[in-house]
Amino acid sequence: MIEVGRLCVKLAGRDSRSKCVILDIIDNNYVLIDGQTRRKKCNIKHLEPLDKVIKIKKKAPHANVVKEFKKLKIEVKEKTSKKQNEKPKKVRKSKTPKHVKKVEEKKETKKETEEKTEKKEEKPKEVKKASKKPVKKK
Amino acid sequence: MVRPALRSRSLRKVFRKLPGGKTSTYYRRRKPSKAKCSNCEAILKGVPQERPYKMQRMSKSQKRPSRPYGGKLCSKCSKDDIKQEARK
């Protein structure tokens, strides 16, 4: 059952449920596999042999395995390495505008407070007038 | 005596050794039940038994085995499942 070119299904690990081909017999227990799985050494106990045997050379490269898999209509997803995006460089803010801004803000706040106080003073007077008038009528 | 709020059985006690040699009791909320295989109800390995706020802090690989159906089926059930599919 275990021979070079035998199609198998992986049973264990993160590559389980994916199909692979035996490329080399390393040991009594271990074989080299490739295909939908990663190319790696694998225990025979972690493989379920299928009924198909591919004609393939011993230790064939990954490209050849993909070609053979295409004939059988088994898709092999190629691993795409992520491109590292360049990090935007931090631009230091110049120190002088901070002080200028603070001073300006304080001035503005003072003006606003003054305006608010004026408004507050005006409002109660009107209320008092309004309240006094009805008293006189009575 | 402890605070009346801590006397309830809904909290579990955690005994900690202090640097001075004394033991103190901490009161913690109880852990949720262990994760089980949906097919054979065996206790799943590699799935931590923690409250959701701690699970949130963990990475994805710490929370379940990385095989397909990891964290739902036990390894034995998933293995048998794949074998049956392959032999059809």
Interface residues (C-beta under 8 A of the other chain):
Chain A: V9 L11 A12 G13 R14 S16 R17 E48 L50
Chain B: S66 R67 P68 S75 S78 K79 I82 K83 E85 A86 R87
